[in-house]
Amino acid sequence: MEPTVVCPKCKIERPLNHLLTAQSNQNVIFECENCNFIKRNIVTKKG
C-alpha cells in the first residue's frame, strides 16, 4: 500500500508521489492537483 498525503486546504487524500516533490537541498514542495494549493521549501530532517 502506497503512503498518502492529505491536502491542508481541500482535504483530498492522494498518493505521496503525486503531491510531494523532493529537492536536492532536502526540502520538499507540496502541490495539490485538485485545488492548486502549493507550499514550497518544507524543511525535512535527513534520516
C-alpha positions as CSV (number, residue, x, y, z in Angstrom):
1,M,0.0,0.0,0.0
2,E,1.4,3.4,-1.0
3,P,1.6,6.2,1.6
4,T,-0.9,9.0,1.2
5,V,-1.0,12.7,2.0
6,V,-4.0,14.9,2.8
7,C,-4.1,18.5,1.4
8,P,-4.4,21.0,4.2
9,K,-6.7,23.2,2.0
10,C,-9.2,20.9,0.2
11,K,-8.6,17.8,2.4
12,I,-8.3,15.5,-0.6
13,E,-6.2,12.4,0.0
14,R,-3.7,11.4,-2.7
15,P,-0.7,9.1,-3.0
16,L,2.5,10.6,-1.7
17,N,4.3,10.6,-5.0
18,H,1.5,12.7,-6.7
19,L,1.7,15.6,-4.2
20,L,5.3,15.9,-2.9
21,T,8.5,16.7,-4.9
22,A,11.8,16.3,-3.1
23,Q,14.5,19.0,-3.8
24,S,18.3,18.4,-3.7
25,N,18.6,20.7,-0.6
26,Q,16.4,18.2,1.5
27,N,13.4,20.5,1.2
28,V,10.0,19.4,-0.2
29,I,7.4,21.1,-2.4
30,F,3.7,20.2,-1.9
31,E,1.5,20.7,-4.9
32,C,-2.2,19.7,-4.8
33,E,-3.6,18.8,-8.2
34,N,-7.2,19.3,-7.0
35,C,-7.1,22.8,-5.6
36,N,-3.7,24.1,-6.9
37,F,-2.5,24.8,-3.3
38,I,1.3,25.0,-3.2
39,K,3.6,25.0,-0.2
40,R,7.3,25.4,-1.0
41,N,10.5,24.8,1.0
42,I,9.1,22.4,3.5
43,V,12.1,21.6,5.7
44,T,12.7,17.9,6.3
45,K,15.1,16.1,8.6
46,K,17.6,13.8,6.9
47,G,17.1,10.3,8.4
